[in-house]
Amino acid sequence: MSLKAILLADGDRPRASALNESWPGWRDEVELVVAADGGLRLAADLGLAVDLWVGDGDSLGAAGLEKLRASGVPLVVAWQDKDESDTELALLAAVERGATDITILGALGGRRIDHALANVALLAHPGLADAQARLLDENVRITMLRAPGPDGWPARIVLTGRQGGLVSLVPFGGRVEGIVTEGLRYPLKDEPLEAGPARGLSNVRLGDRASVSVRAGNLLIVESPASLSP
């Protein structure tokens, strides 16, 4: 059974109206909302009630933590000297509570590009072996397709979005083998993509559904609602 969760990170704050326009249904059937430290501020902007807060508190401060504790929201407080980011800890907390479908908001932009890059890399986290996660912003949705699948067969994902929207395929961590696409202007038919060359950039949806399958490797799928003629 799938349990959908939203994770709030402390990067740029997307607007609810823009998310609704670009990614209809992004908050449908969500049962768990986890805030990673300063990502708590995003909850009010989006009209979300936080079920769990995770972090070291450096973004909220002692007063902010006390106010949050008094509100009754459960807290998982970490030491500031730690190996994991607050967003990573929040992601693992969501998985521990049964989340199998996780949308991460506020993971991009912000003042530090290293945090944004680390958040993209979280999509390859071993803790997501039995879950699917994505980074979502007003103008981008980023998903990692990891292959082979649990049964040893190619991994496949169906992508829903507007006709004419952009879909870029970016190898992550090395060569990706056996890519097959459907519903995109420039098809791949059991072909590889190498890390480095930009061959997979700026494909275009031919309709409101497309799919990508991969036989081996990790493939970042970067979608934009920007429209080009299909």
C-alpha positions in Angstrom: 0.0 0.0 0.0 1.4 3.4 -1.0 1.7 6.2 1.6 2.3 9.6 0.1 4.4 12.2 2.0 5.6 15.7 1.5 8.9 16.8 2.8 9.6 20.5 3.4 13.2 21.7 3.0 14.7 25.1 3.5 15.6 26.3 0.0 13.5 28.6 -2.2 9.8 28.5 -1.3 7.5 27.6 -4.2 4.0 29.3 -4.3 1.0 27.0 -4.0 -0.7 28.7 -6.9 2.4 28.1 -9.2 2.6 24.4 -8.1 -1.1 24.0 -8.8 -0.6 25.4 -12.3 2.5 23.5 -13.2 1.9 20.2 -11.4 -1.9 19.6 -10.8 -2.5 17.1 -8.0 0.9 17.5 -6.3 -0.7 17.4 -2.9 -3.5 14.9 -3.5 -3.8 12.0 -1.0 -0.9 13.2 1.1 -1.0 11.5 4.5 2.3 12.7 6.1 4.1 16.1 6.1 7.6 16.3 7.4 9.5 19.5 7.9 13.3 19.6 7.8 14.4 22.4 10.2 13.7 25.8 8.5 11.5 24.1 6.0 8.8 24.5 8.6 8.3 28.1 7.3 7.1 26.7 4.0 4.2 24.9 5.6 2.2 28.0 6.3 2.9 29.3 2.7 1.4 26.1 1.3 -1.4 25.6 3.8 0.1 22.3 5.1 -0.1 21.0 8.6 3.2 19.5 9.8 3.0 16.0 11.3 6.7 15.8 12.2 9.7 18.1 12.5 13.3 16.9 12.0 16.6 18.8 12.3 19.3 20.3 14.5 17.3 23.6 15.0 20.0 25.9 13.7 17.5 27.6 11.3 14.7 28.0 13.9 16.8 28.8 17.0 15.9 27.8 20.6 12.8 30.1 20.7 11.5 28.7 17.5 11.9 25.1 18.7 10.1 25.9 22.0 7.2 27.4 20.1 7.0 24.4 17.9 7.2 22.0 20.8 4.4 23.9 22.6 2.2 23.5 19.5 2.3 19.7 19.9 4.2 18.8 16.7 6.5 15.8 17.4 10.2 16.7 17.1 13.2 14.6 16.2 16.2 16.8 17.3 19.6 16.0 16.0 23.1 17.2 17.0 24.5 20.0 14.9 27.8 18.0 14.5 26.4 15.2 12.2 27.1 13.5 8.9 23.6 13.9 7.4 21.8 17.0 6.3 18.5 17.9 7.9 16.8 17.1 4.7 18.4 13.6 4.6 17.3 12.9 8.2 13.8 14.1 7.4 13.7 11.8 4.3 14.8 8.8 6.3 12.2 9.7 9.0 9.5 9.7 6.4 10.6 6.3 5.1 10.7 4.9 8.6 7.1 5.9 9.0 6.0 4.0 6.0 6.2 6.6 3.2 6.7 5.1 -0.2 5.9 8.1 -2.4 7.7 11.3 -1.3 7.6 14.8 -2.8 10.4 17.1 -1.6 9.6 20.9 -1.7 12.1 23.7 -1.0 15.1 21.5 -2.0 16.4 23.8 -4.7 17.7 27.4 -4.9 18.5 29.1 -1.7 21.8 30.6 -0.9 23.9 27.5 -1.1 24.2 25.5 -4.3 26.0 22.7 -2.4 22.7 22.0 -0.6 20.8 21.9 -3.8 23.3 19.5 -5.3 23.2 17.3 -2.2 19.4 17.3 -2.4 19.4 16.0 -6.0 21.9 13.3 -4.9 19.5 12.2 -2.2 17.3 10.7 -4.9 19.9 8.0 -5.1 19.9 7.3 -1.4 20.0 3.6 -0.4 17.2 4.3 2.0 14.9 4.9 -1.0 15.2 1.3 -2.2 11.5 0.7 -1.6 10.3 4.2 -2.2 10.0 6.8 -5.0 11.0 10.4 -4.3 11.1 13.5 -6.4 12.2 17.2 -6.0 9.4 19.6 -6.9 9.6 23.3 -7.6 7.4 25.8 -9.5 9.2 25.1 -12.8 10.9 21.7 -12.4 10.2 18.1 -11.2 13.3 15.9 -10.8 13.0 12.1 -10.4 15.7 9.4 -10.3 15.1 6.2 -12.2 17.3 3.5 -10.8 17.9 0.2 -12.6 17.6 -2.7 -12.6 14.4 -2.9 -10.6 13.9 -5.1 -7.6 13.1 -8.1 -9.8 16.1 -7.6 -12.0 14.1 -6.2 -14.9 14.4 -2.7 -16.4 13.0 0.0 -14.2 10.2 2.1 -15.8 8.4 5.3 -14.9 5.3 6.9 -16.5 5.5 10.7 -16.7 2.3 12.8 -16.8 2.4 16.4 -17.9 1.4 18.9 -20.6 1.9 18.3 -24.2 5.0 20.3 -25.3 6.6 20.1 -21.9 10.3 19.5 -21.7 11.9 16.3 -20.4 15.7 16.0 -20.0 17.5 12.7 -19.2 20.8 13.1 -17.3 23.0 10.1 -16.4 23.9 10.2 -12.7 27.1 8.6 -11.5 28.1 7.0 -14.8 26.9 5.4 -18.0 23.2 4.4 -18.2 22.2 1.4 -20.3 19.2 0.3 -22.2 17.1 3.5 -22.2 13.7 3.2 -24.0 11.4 6.2 -24.2 7.8 6.5 -25.4 5.8 9.7 -26.1 8.9 12.0 -26.6 9.9 13.7 -29.8 13.4 12.3 -29.9 13.0 8.6 -29.0 15.7 6.4 -27.5 15.3 2.7 -28.4 17.4 0.5 -26.0 20.3 3.1 -26.2 22.9 4.3 -23.6 23.6 7.8 -22.3 27.1 8.6 -21.1 27.8 10.9 -18.1 29.1 14.2 -19.5 27.7 14.6 -23.0 24.4 16.6 -23.1 22.6 14.4 -25.6 19.6 13.8 -23.3 18.7 17.5 -22.8 15.4 19.1 -23.9 13.3 16.4 -25.2 9.6 17.3 -25.8 6.4 15.6 -24.8 4.2 14.5 -27.7 1.1 14.2 -25.4 0.2 14.3 -21.7 1.8 10.9 -21.0 5.3 9.7 -21.7 7.4 6.9 -20.3 11.1 6.0 -19.7 12.6 2.7 -18.9 16.2 1.9 -18.0 18.1 -1.5 -18.0 21.1 -0.4 -15.9 22.3 2.7 -14.1 20.8 5.8 -12.5 19.0 8.3 -14.7 17.9 11.8 -13.6 14.6 12.8 -15.2 14.2 16.5 -15.2 10.8 17.8 -16.3 9.7 21.4 -17.0 6.2 22.6 -17.8 7.7 25.0 -20.3 6.0 24.4 -23.6 7.5 23.8 -27.0 5.7 22.6 -30.1 5.7 18.8 -30.0 
